[in-house]
Structures are given as C-alpha cells and as structure tokens.
Amino acid sequence: MASTTRRPAPTVGFDLDMTLIDSRPGIRACYLALTERTGTYVDADLAVTRLGPPLEEELAHWFPAEDIAATADLYREMYPSYAVAATPALPGAREAVEAVREAGGRAIVVTAKYEPNAKLHLAHLGIEPDAVIGDLWAEQKAVALREHDADVYVGDHVGDVRGARAAGARSVAVASGPCDAEELRAAGADVVLADLTEFPRWLAGYREGDADGPAAARA
C-alpha cells in the first residue's frame, strides 16, 4: 500500500546518451569522420551499440594505447561539427525534465560525455536542466549526485544504476539504451521503465509516497 505522505520536491538526475538523447546517428557520423581523418578503421555501427562508458574505452578497441589520449582530444574537437545537429531527443525527454520542474524540483544532467559537448546537445534541443555535469562514469557519477542532493537518478546503462546506488539515490532505469530491462534489474535498478514517456506518471506516484511509482508504468 502506498504511503499517504507526500514527498518534497525532488532533485532528479538524468543521464544523457540514450536516456535524454538518441546520440547514435551523431556518434556514428563522428566515428566515420574520425576513420577518414586518422586512417584507422573504427566500426561505427558496432560502436554505437555500446554507448555509455567513457570515450577512451571505445577508442581502446581501435587505437594503440599510446594514441588514445590524442585521438580522444581529436574526436571531441570534431564532435560538434558531426554529432550535434544529427542527434534527436528521445521520446519523452522534454516532458520528463518538465515534469520535475512542475513538481517544484530540480533537473540535472550527469553524463560521461565531455561536458562542453553535452551542453551543446541540450542547447540545440532546447532542453534546459538546472545543471550539467560531464566526464563522470558509473560510480563517479555519485560525486555530482551527492553534491546536488539528488533523490533520483535516471539512466539507461548498468553503470548508471551503479552510480545511483553509490550516491544513495533511487535508481530509475530506462530500457532505451544498450542494456535491456533484465540487465538493469539484475544490476539493482529500483524501477525499470520502457522509456522516458513513462517517467512523468512514475514521478507523480513517487511524489505521493509510492516507493516504486505506478506498477503499470514499470517495464
């Protein structure tokens, strides 16, 4: 039975890639351009199936260790020209952020993406969180989540679940990225939604004291 105690306005953290935005088309285009620029083949179609971890982890599949730092710098420099305009918001992204605002809360973005490029995506799409913190992955995300007193963290990857748990925040996972619902539950997600279109209803239930939100909204 749900509690009758209404929770205060929450601070909600959101991951970026494959949570708020479908970054696959833009990242694919950037990897193709990187291949052309460097002469080193990157399987762009494969790379976009495993988004989430830091860029350097993906580059390690294709470049020798001594070249990774410089190649990452080059990729990030090229990224705005190839990736930003090609990247759409995922269904429900704007509505999810707005739902937090309508509840009187704060919406922040905590992402492993290079922070200046993360901000370019959000500005291009007209999504305006209260704060954007980049360059953090998995448990490292807990630093920003704790700093901003986040009650909830929403992400698509098992690394996001780990970050939420490390911060003591409720982990709301969306099965819109490379990890399916079963993987997300196994990693310890408190709630698994199909995508962000279900988030406003979940948040309403959470505010009313239901620990997991409406049962029908869970994937």
C-alpha positions as CSV (number, residue, x, y, z in Angstrom):
1,M,0.0,0.0,0.0
2,A,1.3,3.4,-0.9
3,S,2.1,5.9,1.8
4,T,-0.1,9.0,2.2
5,T,3.0,11.1,3.0
6,R,3.8,13.3,0.0
7,R,7.5,13.6,-0.7
8,P,9.1,17.0,-1.1
9,A,10.0,18.4,-4.5
10,P,12.8,16.1,-5.7
11,T,16.2,16.7,-7.4
12,V,16.3,14.3,-10.3
13,G,19.5,13.5,-12.2
14,F,19.3,12.3,-15.8
15,D,22.0,10.6,-17.9
16,L,22.3,12.0,-21.5
17,D,23.2,9.4,-24.2
18,M,20.3,7.0,-24.8
19,T,18.4,8.5,-21.9
20,L,17.6,12.0,-23.0
21,I,19.1,11.9,-26.5
22,D,19.5,9.3,-29.2
23,S,23.1,10.0,-29.9
24,R,23.7,7.0,-32.2
25,P,23.4,8.9,-35.5
26,G,25.7,11.7,-34.5
27,I,28.3,9.5,-32.8
28,R,28.2,7.2,-35.8
29,A,28.9,10.2,-38.1
30,C,31.7,11.3,-35.9
31,Y,33.4,7.9,-35.9
32,L,33.2,7.7,-39.7
33,A,34.8,11.1,-39.9
34,L,37.5,10.0,-37.4
35,T,38.3,7.0,-39.5
36,E,38.7,9.2,-42.5
37,R,40.9,11.7,-40.6
38,T,43.2,9.2,-38.9
39,G,43.2,6.4,-41.4
40,T,42.4,3.9,-38.6
41,Y,39.2,1.9,-39.0
42,V,36.5,2.3,-36.4
43,D,33.4,0.1,-36.8
44,A,30.9,2.9,-36.2
45,D,27.9,0.7,-36.4
46,L,29.3,-1.6,-33.7
47,A,30.5,1.3,-31.5
48,V,27.0,2.9,-31.3
49,T,25.6,-0.4,-29.8
50,R,27.7,0.0,-26.7
51,L,27.3,3.7,-25.7
52,G,27.6,4.6,-22.1
53,P,31.2,4.1,-20.9
54,P,33.8,6.8,-21.5
55,L,35.1,7.5,-25.0
56,E,38.5,6.2,-24.2
57,E,37.1,2.7,-23.5
58,E,35.7,2.6,-27.0
59,L,38.8,4.0,-28.7
60,A,40.9,1.3,-27.0
61,H,39.3,-1.2,-29.3
62,W,40.7,0.5,-32.3
63,F,43.8,2.6,-31.4
64,P,47.0,1.7,-29.7
65,A,47.2,2.8,-26.1
66,E,49.8,5.5,-26.8
67,D,47.4,7.2,-29.2
68,I,44.2,7.1,-27.2
69,A,44.5,10.4,-25.4
70,A,45.3,12.4,-28.5
71,T,42.6,10.6,-30.5
72,A,40.1,11.4,-27.8
73,D,41.0,15.1,-28.0
74,L,40.6,15.0,-31.8
75,Y,37.2,13.2,-31.6
76,R,35.9,15.8,-29.1
77,E,37.1,18.6,-31.2
78,M,35.4,17.2,-34.3
79,Y,32.2,16.2,-32.4
80,P,30.2,19.4,-32.6
81,S,30.5,19.5,-36.4
82,Y,29.3,16.0,-36.9
83,A,27.2,14.9,-34.0
84,V,25.1,17.7,-32.5
85,A,22.7,18.5,-35.3
86,A,22.3,14.8,-36.2
87,T,21.1,13.9,-32.7
88,P,17.4,14.0,-31.7
89,A,15.8,14.0,-28.3
90,L,14.4,10.7,-27.3
91,P,10.6,10.4,-26.8
92,G,9.6,11.9,-23.5
93,A,12.8,13.6,-22.8
94,R,11.5,17.2,-22.7
95,E,8.4,16.1,-20.8
96,A,10.4,14.2,-18.2
97,V,12.5,17.3,-17.4
98,E,9.4,19.5,-17.4
99,A,7.7,17.0,-15.0
100,V,10.4,17.6,-12.5
101,R,10.0,21.3,-12.8
102,E,6.3,21.1,-12.5
103,A,6.8,19.2,-9.3
104,G,8.9,22.1,-8.0
105,G,12.1,20.1,-8.2
106,R,15.4,20.5,-9.9
107,A,16.6,18.6,-13.0
108,I,20.3,18.0,-13.5
109,V,22.2,16.1,-16.2
110,V,25.1,13.9,-15.1
111,T,26.9,12.2,-18.0
112,A,30.1,10.6,-19.1
113,K,30.2,12.8,-22.1
114,Y,32.6,15.6,-22.5
115,E,30.8,18.4,-20.7
116,P,31.0,21.1,-23.3
117,N,29.6,18.8,-26.0
118,A,26.8,17.6,-23.6
119,K,25.8,21.3,-23.2
120,L,25.8,21.8,-26.9
121,H,23.3,18.9,-27.4
122,L,21.0,20.2,-24.7
123,A,21.1,23.8,-26.1
124,H,20.5,22.6,-29.6
125,L,17.4,20.6,-28.5
126,G,16.1,23.3,-26.2
127,I,16.4,21.2,-23.1
128,E,17.4,23.4,-20.1
129,P,18.4,21.5,-17.0
130,D,19.4,23.3,-13.8
131,A,23.0,21.9,-14.1
132,V,25.1,19.8,-16.4
133,I,28.0,17.8,-15.1
134,G,30.1,15.8,-17.6
135,D,33.1,13.5,-17.6
136,L,31.7,11.2,-14.9
137,W,31.0,7.5,-15.4
138,A,29.4,4.8,-13.2
139,E,30.3,5.2,-9.5
140,Q,32.0,8.5,-10.3
141,K,28.5,10.0,-11.0
142,A,27.8,9.7,-7.3
143,V,30.1,12.6,-6.7
144,A,27.8,15.0,-8.6
145,L,24.6,13.4,-7.5
146,R,25.6,13.8,-3.8
147,E,26.8,17.3,-4.4
148,H,23.4,18.3,-5.8
149,D,21.4,16.2,-3.2
150,A,19.8,14.1,-6.0
151,D,16.9,12.0,-4.8
152,V,16.6,10.0,-8.1
153,Y,19.0,9.2,-11.0
154,V,17.6,8.1,-14.3
155,G,19.8,6.3,-16.8
156,D,19.8,3.6,-19.4
157,H,23.0,1.7,-18.5
158,V,24.0,-0.6,-15.7
159,G,26.8,2.0,-15.0
160,D,24.0,4.5,-14.3
161,V,22.4,2.1,-11.8
162,R,25.7,1.7,-10.0
163,G,26.1,5.5,-9.9
164,A,22.7,6.0,-8.4
165,R,23.3,3.3,-5.8
166,A,26.7,4.7,-4.9
167,A,25.0,8.1,-4.3
168,G,22.2,6.6,-2.2
169,A,19.7,7.8,-4.9
170,R,16.7,5.9,-6.2
171,S,17.8,4.2,-9.5
172,V,15.2,4.6,-12.2
173,A,16.3,2.8,-15.3
174,V,15.0,3.2,-18.8
175,A,15.4,0.4,-21.3
176,S,16.1,2.7,-24.2
177,G,19.8,2.1,-24.5
178,P,22.2,-0.9,-24.8
179,C,21.0,-2.6,-21.6
180,D,17.7,-4.4,-21.5
181,A,15.2,-4.4,-18.7
182,E,16.5,-7.7,-17.3
183,E,20.1,-6.5,-17.1
184,L,19.0,-3.2,-15.5
185,R,17.0,-5.1,-12.8
186,A,19.9,-7.5,-12.2
187,A,22.2,-4.5,-11.7
188,G,19.9,-3.3,-8.9
189,A,17.7,-0.7,-10.5
190,D,14.8,0.2,-8.2
191,V,12.4,0.8,-11.1
192,V,12.7,-0.1,-14.8
193,L,10.6,1.9,-17.3
194,A,10.4,1.2,-21.1
195,D,11.4,4.8,-21.8
196,L,11.0,8.4,-20.6
197,T,7.5,8.7,-21.8
198,E,6.6,6.7,-18.6
199,F,8.6,8.9,-16.3
200,P,6.0,11.7,-15.5
201,R,3.5,9.1,-14.3
202,W,6.1,7.3,-12.3
203,L,7.2,10.6,-10.7
204,A,3.7,11.5,-9.8
205,G,3.3,8.2,-8.0
206,Y,6.7,8.6,-6.3
207,R,5.7,12.0,-5.0
208,E,2.6,10.6,-3.5
209,G,4.7,8.1,-1.5
210,D,4.7,5.0,-3.7
211,A,8.3,3.9,-3.5
212,D,8.3,2.4,-7.0
213,G,5.7,4.6,-8.7
214,P,2.7,3.1,-10.6
215,A,3.1,-0.6,-11.1
216,A,1.6,-0.3,-14.6
217,A,4.4,2.0,-15.7
218,R,7.2,-0.5,-15.0
219,A,8.8,-2.4,-17.8
